[in-house]
């Protein structure tokens, strides 16, 4: 069978399963579960794949809501990564329901390529992309060690293959002061909240002197209990991001100096902890990206290599891309400008007709790209050579 005939069969198979894929995407969206609590979503996806003939392993690599669904034998091994965690209070405002359904659908359709050319396709259920970096933990435990390539899509406001994800590490801050009556004896207190506010001011001053792609942002999680009491405790969580890990280390020191300076100025005691996990920057594989673009255009979707209005975020797929050749394409689910991820409006778009169509298109293009890599070993060889060159 020619590769073009096989791709036509892949497209038809996704269309035949479109109602089921849209249904599971909607179910995940309507039942949002935060990181490491995605018991319903992971079960629905695992059962779907098991019913489609995949060999299933649940709760792999020490994470209760992870899974590995495999079809085929031998090499090469191509992975499709599914995310399905929701944001606290915002639900699926990052559209992970679309990611999950597209990777599951692509896995089901990619069975046709495995049957024709050999090799193995794996759908990996990867929990807690938001905040907790589930893939980082999985990488540390060898989840990606046997893979030849990995792919996924992410919903957004544009169609492009290259994702510029930043290295990122979280920071937890606590200031301890001394309580006193805010009106009667303010001089007897040490204001922990004031230390936190001065830290924010220091970070705001720092921002004009850091590289354009670097980011520092955070929230106050504890600012005191009563307005007439000098706050004895304040706390916050922060994220520090940079385009590469070397500059991230430098920026972390400068950010921490803002907190240390505030502690010195106020007399509050500073305690802090950097997160154990660090999100790595994205290493885009352009060889695989060109295949994906070709397949998206084959089904009528105008996709670019790089979006001129690209934004910067972070993803734990960056850690995966540092281990195996990978793509993390952005697929538009809304034509309305101003609707951005992590907003209620984006959550609505994730269950819109345009959102479902983007999911189905993505499943088709992902499965066809798997077919390219299995049918043409030289494409995979080029992808690996590019990966080794850019590491």
N, C-alpha and C positions, 0 to 999 in steps of 0.2 A: 504494500500500500504506500502511495506517495505521501510525503509530509503534508501536502496541501489537502489531500483527501482526509487524512487523519485529523487535521485541524477543523475541517468542516464537521466531522463527527463530534469533536469536542464541543464545538459551538452548539450543535443540535442537542447534545446531552445536557448541557447547562440549561438550555431553553426548556427541555423536558422536565428538569428538576427545579425550575425557577420558582414555582409556587412553594415548594418545600423549603428552599433556601431563603426566600423572603419571609416565610413563616418563622423560621428559627431566628432570623435577624430581628424580627419584631418581638418575639418572645424574650430574647436577651435584653432588648431595649426596654421592654415593659417591666422587666424584673431586674433592675440595676443592682449589682453586687460589687462592693468595693474590693480592693486587692486582697488576695488570699481568702476571700469569702465567696468566690464565684462557684459555689457548689451546683447550682441549677444550670448555669451556662455550660460549665465543663461537662456535666452529665449529658445534657442535650446534645452537645457536639460529639462527644465520645460515642453515644448510642447511635447517632446518625451514621458515623463512619464505620462503626462495627457492623451495622446492618447493611452497609455497602461492601462488606468483604474485607475490611481492614483488620489486621491483628492489633489488638489494643492492650496497652499497658497504662494503668491508672496510677495517679499519685507518684509520678516518677521524680527522681532527683530531689527527693525530700520535700516536695511541695504538694500539699493535699489536693489542690485544684488544678494540677497539671496533668497532662496525658501525652502519650506518644502512640499515634496510629500509623501503622506501616503496611505497605502493599508492595509485593515483589521481593526479589532476592538479589543478592550480589551488589555490584557497583555499576555505575555511580549512584550515590544516594542524594536525592534532591529534596530539600525540606521546604514546606510551606508553613509559616508561623501564624498562629491564631492568637489574638488578644481578645479579652472579653471582660476586663474589669471596668467598673464605672467610677466616676468621680464622686467624692462625698458631696451630697446635697444637690449636685448638678446632674446626676445620672449619666447617661451616655452622651455627654456634651463633647466628647472626643471621638464619638462614632465607632467605638470598638466593636459594637454589634455588627457593623459592616465588615470590619477586618475579619472577625470570626467566621462569618458566613462565606465571605469570598475565598478564604483559604480552605475551608471545608469543601466548598463547591469545586474549587480548583483541584483539590486532591481526588475527589470522586471522578472528575473528568480526566485527570492525568493517568488514571488506571489504564485508559485506552493506549496511551503511549508506552506504559510499562509492558503491557501485553504484546505490543508490537515490537519494541526494541530492547526489552530487558531493563535491568536496573531496579531501583526502588524509589518510591515516593513516600515521604513521611510528612504527616501533618502533626506538628508539635503544638500542643496547648500550653501557652506561656502565661501564667498568671501575673497580676500586679505590676503592669508596666508603669502605671501612675504611682509616683511617690516611692515605691519600694524596690523597683528594679529587679523583678522576678527573673529576667533572662540573665542578669549578672550572676545571681546565685546558681542558676542552671549551668551557666558557662563554667563556673568554678568547679562544678561537680561532673563536668565532662559531657554535658548534653549535646554539644555540637562537634564533638571530637571525630565522629565517624561520617560527617557530612562532607559532600563535595561542593555544595552550593546551598544558599538559603534565600528565600524570597518572601515578601509580603507587601501589602499596600496599606496606605493610610488615607482616610477621607480628609479632604481639605477644600480649598476654594479655587484650586487650579489643577491642571493635568501636567505633571512633569515627573521625570524619573529620578533626578538628582535631589536628594534631601540633604541639606546642610545642617546636621544635628551637632550640637555643641557638647563638649565634655562638661559634666555637671557633678557637683557634690553638695550634699545637704549639710547644714550646720544647726545645731540646737544650742540656744543661749539661755543662761539664767543669771540674773543679778540678784544678790541678797543684800538688803539694806537693813534699816532699823525702823520699826514702827513708832509713831508718836502722834499726838493730836495735831492735826494740820493747821489749826488756828491757835490753840493755846500754847503749844510747845513745839513749833516746827523746827527750832534750832536743835532739839534733842533727837531728831530723826535723821535717817540717811535714806534718800529717795531712790529706790530701785527703779521706779518708772522713769525718773529723770535720766538715769544712766542709759536706759533703752532708747529714749527719745534722742539723746545726744549721739548715740550710736547711729541712729537713722540719719541724723544731720551729717555725721562724718562720712557715711556711705554716700549720701547725696553729693557731698563735695568731691568725693573720690571719683564719681562717675565720669566727670568731664576729663579725667586724666587716665582713662583706661582705653583699651583698644575698642574699635567700633563694634565688633561682634561679641564682646564680653558683656555679661549681664550679672547684676546682683539685685536680688529682691527678697522680701520676707514679710512676715506678719508678726504682730504681737499676740501671743496666746494667753498672757496673763499680765494685766496692768494694774492690779490692785483690786480691793473689794469694796471700798467706801471712799467717797470724796473727802470726808473729814479725817481720814487716816493717811499719814504719810506711808506710801506703799513700801512694805518690807520685802516684797518679791516682785520681780517681773521676769517674763520669759518670752521667747520668740523662736521661730524657725525661719531659716534663710536658705536660699539656693545661690550658689556661685557657679557661673558658667563661663566657658572660654572655648575658642576654636580648636585649641590643642591642649594636651595634658601638661606640657611644660609651662605654658602661660597660666594655666589653671592653678598650678602649685604656687606660682608667684603671686597671683591675685588673691589666693586664700590667705597668704600672710598679710597682705595689705588690708584686706577686709577685717581680719582678726585684730589688727592694730586699732581699728576704729572702736571696737568694743573695749580693748585694753585701755585706750585713752579715756573713754567715758568712765570706766571704773576708777581710774586715777583721779579724774576731775571731781567725781561725786563721792568717792569713798566707799562705793558699793563693791562687794566681792563678786568677781566674775567666775563662773564655771561654764565650760563649753564642751561640746563633743561633735566631732565630724562624723558623718555617717560612715559606716563600714564599707558601703558599696558606692562605687563611683561610676557614673555613666560615661562611656567612652565616646569620642567623636565618631561621626559616620564616615566610613570608607566606602564610597560608591564604586560599584563595578560597572564601568561604562560598556564593556563587552556585553554583559547581560542586559544592561539598560537599553542598548540598541535593539536587541531581540524583542524586549518587552514593548518598546515603542512601535516596532514593525507590527507586532500582533495587535496592539490597540488600534492602530490605523487600519488594520485589516477588517476590524469590525466597525469602522467608521468613527472612531474617537480620535480627535486631534490632540495628540500628546507631544509635548516638547521634552527635550533633554533637561533643560534648566528653565525655571520660571523667572522672568526678569524682576518680579516683585516678591521674590521668595522671602520668607521669614525664618527666624532661627528659634529652634526649640531644642529639646534633648529627648533621646529615646534609648532604652536599653538594647534596642537592635544595633546601636552603635557598637556595643561590645561584641555582638555576634559578627558584625562586619569586619571586626579586627581579627577574627578567627577563620572565617571562610568567605569566599566570594559571595557578595550579596547585593540585593537591591531592596529599597524601601520606598516605593513609588508613591506619589501623591495623586489622588484621583478626586476630581471635583464632585461635590454632592449638592452644590448650590450655585446659582447664577447671580445671586444678590450680593452686591458688594457691601462690605461692612460686616458681614456675618463671619465671625471667626470662631475657631475652636475654643472649647472651654466656656461657651456661652449657652444660655437657654435656647437661643435661636438655632444654634448649631445642633443641639439635641433634637429639635424638631425636624431639622433637615435630614437627620440620620434615619428617620422613618418616613421620609417623603418619597414620592415616586421617582424623583431624580436620584435620591439616595439609593433606592433599591436597584435602579438601572445601573448606577455606578458600581454597585456590588456585583451584579451579574456580569458586566463588562470586565471587571477586574478578575473575576473567577475564570472567565474565558481566556484572557490574556496571560494570566499566570499559568494555567494549564498548558496553553500553547507554547509558552516559554520553556516549561518542563519538557515538552515534546521536542523542541529544538535541541535542548542540551542532551537528551537521550538519543536522538536520531543522528546528531552530528557531533561526534566526540571532539572534533577539532574546535568547535565553539567553546566547549567546556575547558579544553586545554588553553585556549586564548584567555578565557576568564581567569583561570588559575595563574597564568603567566602575568597578567595585569595585576592581580592581587599580590603576588610575590614581589613585583617591581615596586609597588606603591607602599608596601608595608615599611 
